[in-house]
């Protein structure tokens, strides 16, 4: 089995400057659910790594986060895909948490829990902090142009960052190579 790490907001679902605070606000980016199914069927273990500071800001609670994730998991399962695990950091940026991306703690924990080295593992995100966390653990940073990705593209990206239009394009590239 191969591993792929995906950010959530802006990669799998539409992002919002006001946070995704309810299952009703969670809306899949066209093609992203099918992309996860394609990756699953190509023997990828799909894991989510997402900053969720809305919890730390008291914008929503754990029950709501679980309901949002259950909606995502149900959509993925119905499409024939599987998300193996969801890792999240509820801390705000001001907390300096070692688990909040761009810090590499959350990704290191994924490697430890999956008992896999992260060297070269595709790590897909739409923000610079996603790519920096990937690079810090030796994973392959992949930028998608959905969410904040178009804006991020103009920044100083980690060396070797791949750029794709969206998660569907990433899945096609990884499963037809």
C-alpha positions as CSV (number, residue, x, y, z in Angstrom):
1,X,0.0,0.0,0.0
2,X,1.1,3.5,-0.8
3,X,0.3,6.6,1.4
4,X,-1.0,10.0,0.3
5,X,-1.7,12.9,2.7
6,X,-4.4,15.4,1.8
7,X,-5.3,18.7,3.4
8,X,-9.1,19.1,3.7
9,X,-10.3,22.7,3.2
10,X,-9.4,24.0,-0.3
11,X,-8.3,20.5,-1.5
12,X,-11.3,18.2,-0.9
13,X,-14.0,20.8,-0.1
14,X,-14.6,24.5,-0.8
15,X,-12.8,26.7,1.6
16,X,-14.2,29.7,3.4
17,X,-12.5,32.7,5.0
18,X,-15.2,32.3,7.7
19,X,-14.3,28.6,8.4
20,X,-16.4,25.6,7.6
21,X,-18.6,25.5,10.7
22,X,-21.3,23.0,9.9
23,X,-22.0,20.0,7.7
24,X,-24.2,22.2,5.6
25,X,-21.3,24.5,4.8
26,X,-19.1,21.5,3.8
27,X,-19.3,21.3,0.0
28,X,-17.0,19.0,-2.0
29,X,-14.9,20.5,-4.8
30,X,-16.1,19.0,-8.1
31,X,-14.1,15.8,-8.8
32,X,-12.4,15.6,-5.4
33,X,-14.6,12.7,-4.0
34,X,-14.1,10.7,-7.2
35,X,-10.3,11.5,-7.0
36,X,-10.2,9.9,-3.5
37,X,-12.0,6.9,-4.8
38,X,-9.5,6.6,-7.7
39,X,-6.6,6.8,-5.2
40,X,-8.2,4.2,-3.0
41,X,-8.7,1.8,-5.9
42,X,-5.1,2.3,-6.9
43,X,-4.1,1.0,-3.4
44,X,-3.3,4.4,-1.8
45,X,-4.0,4.8,1.9
46,X,-5.7,8.2,2.0
47,X,-5.0,10.2,5.2
48,X,-6.2,13.7,6.0
49,X,-4.1,16.3,7.8
50,X,-6.0,19.5,8.6
51,X,-5.6,22.5,10.7
52,X,-9.0,23.2,12.4
53,X,-8.4,26.3,14.5
54,X,-12.2,27.0,14.4
55,X,-12.3,24.6,17.5
56,X,-9.6,26.7,19.3
57,X,-11.5,29.8,18.4
58,X,-14.8,28.3,19.7
59,X,-16.5,28.7,16.3
60,X,-17.6,25.1,16.5
61,X,-17.2,22.1,18.8
62,X,-15.9,18.5,18.4
63,X,-19.4,17.2,17.8
64,X,-19.8,19.5,14.8
65,X,-16.3,18.7,13.5
66,X,-17.2,15.0,13.7
67,X,-20.5,15.6,11.8
68,X,-18.6,17.5,9.1
69,X,-16.1,14.6,8.8
70,X,-18.9,12.1,8.8
71,X,-20.5,13.9,5.8
72,X,-17.1,13.8,4.0
73,X,-16.5,10.1,4.8
74,X,-20.0,9.1,3.7
75,X,-19.6,10.9,0.3
76,X,-16.2,9.2,-0.2
77,X,-17.5,5.8,0.8
78,X,-20.5,6.1,-1.6
79,X,-18.1,6.9,-4.4
80,X,-16.1,3.7,-3.7
81,X,-13.3,5.4,-1.8
82,X,-11.9,5.3,1.7
83,X,-10.2,7.7,4.0
84,X,-8.1,5.7,6.4
85,X,-7.7,8.4,9.1
86,X,-8.2,12.1,9.8
87,X,-5.6,14.0,11.8
88,X,-6.4,17.5,12.8
89,X,-5.0,20.3,15.0
90,X,-7.5,22.4,16.9
91,X,-4.9,25.0,17.9
92,X,-4.9,28.6,16.7
93,X,-1.9,30.0,14.9
94,X,-1.0,32.0,18.1
95,X,-0.5,28.8,20.1
96,X,2.7,27.8,18.3
97,X,1.6,24.2,18.5
98,X,4.1,21.8,17.0
99,X,1.2,19.9,15.4
100,X,-0.2,22.9,13.5
101,X,1.0,23.2,9.9
102,X,3.5,24.5,8.9
103,X,5.1,22.7,11.9
104,X,5.7,19.1,10.9
105,X,4.3,17.4,14.1
106,X,1.0,16.3,12.6
107,X,2.7,14.8,9.6
108,X,5.3,13.1,11.7
109,X,2.5,11.6,13.8
110,X,0.9,10.2,10.6
111,X,4.2,8.5,9.7
112,X,4.5,7.0,13.1
113,X,0.9,5.8,13.3
114,X,1.0,4.4,9.8
115,X,4.5,2.9,10.5
116,X,5.7,4.3,7.2
117,X,8.6,6.7,6.3
118,X,7.2,9.9,4.8
119,X,10.1,10.4,2.3
120,X,8.6,11.0,-1.1
121,X,5.0,10.5,0.1
122,X,2.6,12.8,-1.9
123,X,1.3,15.5,0.4
124,X,-1.4,17.7,-1.2
125,X,-2.3,21.1,-0.1
126,X,-3.5,24.5,-1.2
127,X,-1.5,26.7,1.2
128,X,2.1,27.4,1.7
129,X,1.9,26.0,5.3
130,X,0.7,22.6,3.8
131,X,3.7,22.5,1.5
132,X,6.2,23.6,4.1
133,X,5.0,20.9,6.5
134,X,5.4,18.3,3.7
135,X,8.9,19.5,2.8
136,X,9.9,19.4,6.5
137,X,9.3,15.7,6.7
138,X,10.7,14.8,3.3
139,X,7.3,14.2,1.7
140,X,6.6,15.3,-1.9
141,X,4.8,18.7,-1.7
142,X,1.9,19.0,-4.2
143,X,0.1,22.3,-4.7
144,X,-3.5,22.3,-6.1
145,X,-4.8,25.5,-7.5
146,X,-8.2,25.1,-5.8
147,X,-8.9,26.9,-2.5
148,X,-6.0,29.2,-1.8
149,X,-3.8,27.4,-4.3
150,X,-3.9,30.0,-7.1
151,X,-2.7,32.7,-4.6
152,X,-0.1,30.3,-3.1
153,X,1.3,29.5,-6.5
154,X,2.9,33.0,-6.6
155,X,4.8,32.4,-3.3
156,X,8.2,31.0,-2.7
157,X,7.3,27.3,-2.8
158,X,9.5,24.5,-1.4
159,X,11.9,23.1,-4.0
160,X,10.4,20.3,-6.0
161,X,6.8,21.3,-5.4
162,X,4.5,19.8,-8.1
163,X,1.5,21.9,-9.2
164,X,-1.8,20.5,-10.4
165,X,-5.2,22.1,-11.2
166,X,-7.1,20.1,-8.5
167,X,-7.2,16.8,-6.6
168,X,-8.6,15.0,-9.6
169,X,-5.5,16.0,-11.7
170,X,-3.3,14.8,-8.8
171,X,-5.1,11.4,-8.8
172,X,-4.8,11.0,-12.5
173,X,-1.1,11.8,-12.4
174,X,-0.4,9.3,-9.6
175,X,-2.6,6.5,-10.9
176,X,-1.5,6.6,-14.6
177,X,2.2,7.0,-14.0
